[in-house]
Structure formats: structure tokens, C-alpha cells
Amino acid sequence: MVIKEDKHRFVVIIEKETFEKFKILADKEKRSASNLANKLINDYIEEHEK
């Protein structure tokens, strides 16, 4: 997979059980885990820029 020049990738290390629960939440929203993580980060930044 090629990452566009305007995008960055970073790794987050979490417990396996936490990740499994996160994937379930993502599935409920019909998202991938990475897509949901991206949304949460963007929402957090937007909220704290106010």
C-alpha cells in the first residue's frame, strides 16, 4: 500500500483485548479499525482547537 505524500502513518501499541473490542465498535459503525481511529483523532483535534 502506498501512502500519499500528504498523509502520515504511526503505530499505536495497545493490548490485544482492547484492539479486539475496538474492531467490534468499528464493525458496528461499518468502518475499519484504522478508519475509526482516524475519525476519533480528527474529532479530538477539532474539539480541542476551539
Number of C-alpha atoms within 10 A of each C-alpha: 3 4 8 7 6 5 6 7 5 4 5 4 6 8 7 9 9 9 13 12 11 17 17 14 15 17 13 10 11 11 15 16 18 12 12 18 14 12 13 12 12 11 11 11 11 10 9 7 6 5
